[in-house]
Amino acid sequence: RILKNVSMAVLQATKEWITAEDGEKIYTKKWLPANGTPVATVVFCHGFGEHINRYCHVFEKFAEAGIEVYGYDQRGFGRTGKKNNNLGVTGGWSTSCSDITDALRKQHKQGIPQFLMGHSMGGGLVLHYATVGMERNNLSGVIACSPWLDQPPAIRAGWMKMWLGGIGSILMPNMTVPLPVDPKGISHVPEVIEKYKNDKLNISKLAISEVIEILHNGRKIRDTDYIHLTQPLLMVHGTDDPITYFHASKELFDKAPSTDKKFEPWKGLYHELHNEYEQDQVIKLYIDWILERSGKSN
């Protein structure tokens, strides 16, 4: 069944425009439990080409369970990209990591466990942050959903294209290239596919330098940087995901030295597990995992 919106009587959702130190206007959204102090807080990073309001049905459930969530339209995407007239241009992972650090520090509550979570491009980004980020040692856990660490062989860029892209990223780093996402690959649910296709805030382009950086960092974290993945770690991926590579996630998980780690393969599911028919179970998995590491039970 498809998850229904929970009653607004049990939560609050707020939105706010903030200004980063470099002047970038960033659209933010927060889901707050109605019953006072949260049991945990989450900073969330969405995926390529989308925006934070595609996750309302997910984080309403988090708030209902007492978990506060802070998310934002990343640079180059959604309302942030439109407001700053730079759709598809993120400023690179160094800038993205600085934004995560700012979000974690701003949302930190003394004595309350804090988690970092991301989907797809955001999943790869939070894994990268967990290895190099300034607040990495203060995280109570990291959740990576269908992370973009590599592409399935059927759509993987050839070495020549990557080499040419590497040159292009030096000469024209902010030049955007088309990266079409097949909506049929995100979910088995027809309504989800149609809604994605008709969402005017979704885009299908990215700066060429960012494409190269994602591919490079996805390989680097599996080759060397995995040694720094010591936080509690939850990774989930659909086995039939045609957009990001299931086996790259499993490779990284197997190498990660974390002593508290869980890999959840969802057999036959596509890219957006939270938008599949099994979404209730997927969301419950996230909530239960967070609550267990916050000294609570659902």
DORORO-530133 format. One line per 4 residues: their letters; for each residue z negated, x negated, y negated of C-alpha. Coordinates in nm, 4 decimals. Each point is the difference from the previous one (the first is absolute). Layout:
A) Z:X:Y | ... $
This chain:
RILK) 0.0000:0.0000:0.0000 | 0.0409:-0.1028:-0.3616 | -0.3176:-0.0796:-0.1874 | -0.0889:0.2564:-0.2659 $
NVSM) -0.1532:-0.0928:-0.3341 | -0.3770:0.0092:0.0038 | -0.1876:0.2160:-0.2448 | -0.0252:-0.1498:-0.3466 $
AVLQ) -0.3620:0.1148:0.0037 | -0.0919:-0.3058:0.2064 | 0.1708:-0.2674:-0.2049 | 0.1329:-0.1062:-0.3356 $
ATKE) 0.3336:-0.1670:-0.0665 | 0.0504:-0.1752:-0.3318 | 0.2920:-0.1890:-0.1517 | 0.0030:-0.2599:-0.2756 $
WITA) 0.2425:-0.2344:-0.1723 | -0.1411:-0.3503:-0.0368 | 0.1392:-0.3053:-0.1781 | 0.0100:-0.3309:0.1860 $
EDGE) -0.0747:-0.3267:-0.1800 | 0.3729:-0.0667:-0.0393 | 0.0538:0.3405:-0.1615 | 0.1470:0.1782:0.3046 $
KIYT) -0.0901:0.3693:0.0121 | -0.1188:0.0966:0.3475 | -0.0419:0.3527:0.1360 | -0.3171:0.0332:0.2084 $
KKWL) -0.1478:0.2726:0.2167 | -0.3500:0.0367:0.1380 | -0.1391:0.2337:0.2662 | -0.3757:0.0510:-0.0348 $
PANG) -0.2449:0.1674:0.2376 | -0.1639:0.2941:-0.1727 | -0.3403:-0.0761:0.1462 | -0.1037:-0.2979:-0.2087 $
TPVA) -0.0018:-0.3636:0.1105 | 0.2762:-0.0915:0.2479 | -0.0806:-0.1584:0.3347 | 0.2940:-0.2403:-0.0471 $
TVVF) 0.2790:-0.0746:-0.2458 | 0.3656:-0.0800:0.0698 | 0.2698:-0.1617:-0.2127 | 0.3431:0.1045:0.1284 $
CHGF) 0.3496:-0.1492:-0.0444 | 0.2987:0.2245:0.0734 | 0.3311:-0.1032:0.1528 | 0.3419:-0.0989:-0.1305 $
GEHI) 0.1869:0.2530:-0.2097 | -0.2716:0.2660:-0.0037 | -0.3076:0.0964:-0.2027 | -0.3689:0.0774:0.0387 $
NRYC) 0.0272:0.3796:-0.0193 | 0.1724:0.0042:0.3395 | -0.3478:-0.0634:0.1442 | -0.1955:0.2929:-0.1434 $
HVFE) -0.0363:0.1706:0.3396 | -0.1382:-0.3236:0.1472 | -0.2549:-0.0866:-0.2642 | -0.1251:0.3536:-0.0447 $
KFAE) -0.1229:-0.0397:0.3578 | -0.1562:-0.3363:-0.0855 | -0.1870:0.1557:-0.2917 | -0.1127:0.2876:0.2195 $
AGIE) -0.1581:-0.2623:0.2290 | -0.1794:-0.1648:-0.2937 | 0.2481:-0.2851:-0.0542 | 0.1185:-0.0699:-0.3548 $
VYGY) 0.3620:-0.1154:-0.0310 | 0.1716:-0.1743:-0.2906 | 0.3764:-0.0394:0.0050 | 0.2746:-0.0631:-0.2495 $
DQRG) 0.3759:-0.0016:-0.0390 | 0.0781:-0.3676:0.0426 | 0.2080:-0.1856:-0.2570 | 0.3633:0.0973:0.0302 $
FGRT) -0.0696:0.3267:0.1802 | -0.0819:0.3633:-0.0694 | -0.1348:0.0964:-0.3392 | -0.0922:-0.3616:-0.0750 $
GKKN) 0.3575:-0.1180:0.0461 | 0.1394:0.2869:-0.2056 | -0.2503:-0.0463:-0.2825 | 0.0743:-0.3730:-0.0313 $
NNLG) 0.3734:0.0388:0.0603 | -0.0017:-0.2597:0.2789 | 0.0670:0.1926:0.3207 | 0.0253:-0.2353:0.2959 $
VTGG) -0.1483:-0.2982:-0.1859 | -0.3568:-0.0779:0.1086 | -0.0639:-0.3401:-0.1542 | -0.0531:-0.1579:0.3422 $
WSTS) -0.2910:-0.0179:0.2404 | -0.2088:-0.2206:-0.2262 | -0.0003:0.2792:-0.2574 | -0.0567:0.2635:0.2683 $
CSDI) -0.3006:-0.1942:0.1313 | -0.1428:-0.0225:-0.3521 | 0.0314:0.3781:-0.0276 | -0.1871:0.0397:0.3287 $
TDAL) -0.2765:-0.2322:-0.1196 | -0.0335:0.2016:-0.3205 | -0.0133:0.3250:0.1987 | -0.2607:-0.1299:0.2452 $
RKQH) -0.2244:-0.1294:-0.2777 | 0.0377:0.3147:-0.2074 | -0.0793:0.2286:0.2936 | -0.2802:-0.2087:0.1527 $
KQGI) -0.3325:0.1810:0.0332 | -0.3123:-0.2025:0.0703 | -0.1147:0.0451:0.3595 | 0.3022:0.2111:0.0999 $
PQFL) 0.2456:-0.1464:0.2567 | 0.3491:-0.0550:-0.1428 | 0.3231:0.0084:0.2008 | 0.3600:-0.0954:-0.0746 $
MGHS) 0.2799:0.2096:0.1515 | 0.3780:0.0019:-0.0243 | 0.3114:0.1538:0.1538 | 0.3351:-0.1708:0.0703 $
MGGG) 0.0676:-0.2373:-0.2926 | -0.3583:0.0699:-0.1064 | -0.1153:-0.0780:0.3538 | 0.1627:-0.3413:-0.0112 $
LVLH) -0.1438:-0.0540:-0.3456 | -0.3608:0.0777:0.0985 | 0.0271:-0.2303:0.3021 | 0.1254:-0.2737:-0.2307 $
YATV) -0.2862:0.0736:-0.2416 | -0.2483:-0.0245:0.2864 | 0.1111:-0.3617:0.0503 | 0.0191:-0.1170:-0.3633 $
GMER) -0.1513:0.2635:-0.2320 | -0.2915:-0.0794:-0.2301 | -0.2106:0.2868:0.1384 | 0.0976:-0.0514:0.3647 $
NNLS) -0.3492:-0.1086:0.1058 | -0.1606:0.3092:-0.1521 | 0.2031:0.2492:0.2038 | -0.1701:0.2068:0.2690 $
GVIA) 0.3329:0.0527:0.1731 | 0.3790:0.0033:-0.0267 | 0.2332:0.2755:0.1240 | 0.3718:-0.0711:0.0352 $
CSPW) 0.2224:0.2962:0.0864 | 0.3551:-0.0751:0.1227 | -0.0060:-0.3238:-0.2024 | 0.3270:-0.1536:-0.1178 $
LDQP) -0.0259:-0.3413:0.1663 | 0.3552:0.0058:0.1338 | 0.2818:0.2436:0.0617 | 0.1147:0.1217:0.3418 $
PAIR) 0.2866:-0.2109:0.1382 | 0.2483:0.2829:-0.0540 | -0.0356:-0.0218:-0.3792 | -0.1314:-0.3538:-0.0497 $
AGWM) 0.1820:-0.2010:-0.2650 | 0.2067:-0.2849:0.1444 | -0.0969:-0.3579:-0.0844 | 0.3018:-0.0380:-0.2267 $
KMWL) -0.0942:0.3080:-0.2003 | -0.3559:-0.1269:-0.0330 | 0.1265:-0.3425:-0.1099 | 0.2299:0.1551:-0.2591 $
GGIG) -0.2836:0.2266:-0.1087 | -0.2239:-0.3029:-0.0428 | 0.2497:-0.1525:-0.2418 | 0.0374:0.3317:-0.1803 $
SILM) -0.3754:0.0343:-0.0353 | -0.0072:-0.3287:-0.1920 | 0.2980:0.0745:-0.2219 | -0.0670:0.3724:-0.0587 $
PNMT) -0.3536:0.0804:0.1223 | -0.0174:0.3456:-0.1591 | 0.3412:0.1144:0.1180 | -0.0569:0.3006:0.2256 $
VPLP) 0.1861:0.0553:0.3255 | 0.0360:0.3278:0.1904 | -0.2420:0.0444:0.2898 | 0.0755:0.3469:0.1359 $
VDPK) -0.2652:0.1571:0.2205 | 0.1280:0.2459:0.2594 | -0.2264:0.3037:-0.0466 | 0.0466:0.0881:0.3664 $
GISH) -0.1889:-0.3182:0.0862 | -0.3207:0.0898:-0.1803 | -0.1077:0.3003:0.2079 | 0.0973:0.2479:0.2710 $
VPEV) -0.1021:0.2890:-0.2282 | 0.3039:0.1638:-0.1696 | -0.2043:0.1207:-0.2984 | -0.1226:-0.3543:-0.0678 $
IEKY) 0.3553:-0.1345:0.0106 | 0.1287:0.2631:-0.2430 | -0.2904:-0.0497:-0.2367 | 0.0596:-0.3763:-0.0014 $
KNDK) 0.3712:0.0470:-0.0721 | -0.0716:0.2368:-0.2887 | -0.2807:-0.2039:-0.1589 | 0.1421:-0.1303:-0.3284 $
LNIS) -0.2687:-0.2700:-0.0233 | 0.1205:-0.1749:0.3164 | 0.2426:-0.2887:-0.0553 | 0.2084:-0.2257:0.2267 $
KLAI) 0.0327:-0.3298:-0.1849 | -0.2066:-0.3160:-0.0373 | 0.0261:-0.3277:-0.1907 | 0.1739:-0.2574:0.2176 $
SEVI) -0.2834:-0.2496:-0.0538 | -0.2462:0.2543:0.1388 | 0.2128:0.0605:0.3105 | 0.0044:-0.3723:0.0746 $
EILH) -0.3733:-0.0301:-0.0696 | -0.0837:0.2846:0.2386 | 0.2079:-0.1521:0.2796 | -0.1428:-0.3474:-0.0649 $
NGRK) -0.3631:0.1133:-0.0121 | 0.0436:0.2218:0.3053 | 0.1037:-0.3063:0.1979 | -0.2553:-0.2319:-0.1623 $
IRDT) -0.2989:0.2179:0.0819 | 0.1060:0.0088:0.3661 | 0.0635:-0.3745:0.0128 | -0.2930:-0.1478:-0.1933 $
DYIH) -0.1971:0.2278:-0.2326 | -0.1325:0.2229:0.2797 | -0.2895:-0.2448:0.0399 | -0.1578:0.1527:-0.3117 $
LTQP) 0.0026:0.3580:0.1368 | -0.3705:0.0069:0.0767 | -0.0965:0.3398:-0.1449 | -0.0422:0.3102:0.2164 $
LLMV) 0.3603:0.1017:0.0627 | 0.1748:0.3232:0.0986 | 0.3756:-0.0102:0.0539 | 0.2064:0.3045:0.0991 $
HGTD) 0.3721:0.0296:0.0706 | 0.2377:0.2462:0.1632 | 0.1780:-0.1542:0.2978 | 0.3313:0.1590:-0.1037 $
DPIT) -0.0241:-0.0900:-0.3696 | 0.3609:-0.0734:-0.1088 | -0.0991:-0.1290:-0.3463 | -0.2647:-0.2697:0.0568 $
YFHA) -0.0373:-0.2030:0.3176 | -0.2687:0.1099:0.2446 | 0.0022:-0.3306:0.1899 | -0.0613:-0.2034:-0.3167 $
SKEL) -0.3198:0.1992:-0.0556 | -0.1111:-0.0584:0.3581 | 0.0771:-0.3727:-0.0288 | -0.2170:-0.0329:-0.3099 $
FDKA) -0.2803:0.2075:0.1472 | -0.0137:-0.2119:0.3143 | -0.0287:-0.3177:-0.2093 | -0.2555:0.1275:-0.2541 $
PSTD) -0.3402:-0.1671:0.0585 | -0.2011:0.3028:-0.1149 | -0.2776:0.0799:0.2470 | 0.0153:0.3682:-0.0961 $
KKFE) 0.3602:0.1098:0.0333 | 0.1890:0.2975:0.1383 | 0.3713:0.0579:0.0565 | 0.1106:0.3594:0.0479 $
PWKG) 0.3588:0.0464:0.1238 | 0.1289:0.3551:-0.0402 | 0.2502:0.0542:0.2786 | 0.3318:0.1472:-0.1099 $
LYHE) -0.0988:0.0459:-0.3645 | 0.1976:-0.1097:-0.3042 | -0.0903:-0.1750:-0.3255 | -0.2371:0.2387:-0.1802 $
LHNE) -0.2686:0.0775:0.2555 | -0.1921:0.2024:-0.2589 | 0.3040:0.2292:-0.0299 | 0.0689:0.0531:0.3701 $
YEQD) -0.1050:0.3043:0.2051 | -0.2969:-0.2116:0.1138 | -0.1141:-0.0635:-0.3561 | -0.3411:0.1650:0.0482 $
QVIK) -0.0843:-0.2502:0.2755 | 0.1335:-0.2924:-0.2021 | -0.2033:0.0886:-0.3084 | -0.3108:0.0576:0.2124 $
LYID) 0.0442:-0.3492:0.1476 | -0.0037:-0.1535:-0.3492 | -0.3036:0.1996:-0.1082 | -0.2007:-0.0676:0.3159 $
WILE) 0.0765:-0.3730:-0.0153 | -0.1188:-0.0209:-0.3612 | -0.3132:0.2060:0.0630 | -0.0956:-0.2097:0.3032 $
RSGK) 0.0128:-0.3136:-0.2151 | -0.1973:0.1711:-0.2734 | -0.2919:0.0831:0.2282 | 0.0983:0.3658:0.0174 $
SN) 0.1482:0.2308:0.2613 | 0.2412:0.2880:-0.0514 $
